[in-house]
């Protein structure tokens, strides 16, 4: 099942996915969840989504914010975040390579590391075994 960290990250990534971008309501939510790290984290999530959308051979697909399903692309990104949180760069890079349909930009790995460390610092973990059939469930308040 998706963790609270999964749900919080997906809210951010889905809000940041084109054609949208970060909005003030996302900033408020991340401020509530991460305190003074919230705005920086929104910037990192936006930079990651933008990097993966523009600088890879295949842009990942993100569902609308209200969707409860977790598609394969989102599951792979969450797995990359959990691998980074655990310090497993090989697994992180493997997930990013699959997601990018080829080598991912090195900056993507660094951004994933920063996001994972901030989530970990605030006690939010990612699911290590999320599958596309899992559902995000209710929005996080």
C-alpha positions, 0 to 999 in steps of 0.5 A: 500500500502507498505510504504517506510519503508516496501520497505527499510526493505524488500530490506535488509531482502531479501538481507540477506536471505539465501543463501545470506548475507549482501553485500557491496551494501546493506551497501551503500544503508542503509548508504544513508538511515540511515547515521551512523546507516546504518551499525548497522541496516544491522547487525540487519536485518541480525541477525533477518533473521538468527535467524528466519531462524535457531531458529524457527520451521518454517523458513520464506520465503523471495522472491528474491530482485526484486520481487514486491509481498509481501508474507504472511511471509514478511507481518507478519514480517512487521506487527511485526515491525509496532507493535514494532514501536507503542510499542505494544509488545503483537501484535509484539510477536503474529506476531513473534509467527505466523511467527515462527510456535511456540514461537519465540526466545526472541532475535527476539523480541529485534532485531525487537524492535531495527530495528523498533526504528531505522526506526522510528528515521529516519522517516520510518514507516511500513504498519499496514495493508499490505496483501500478495496481496500488491506489493512492487512496484518500488525499493527505490532509 
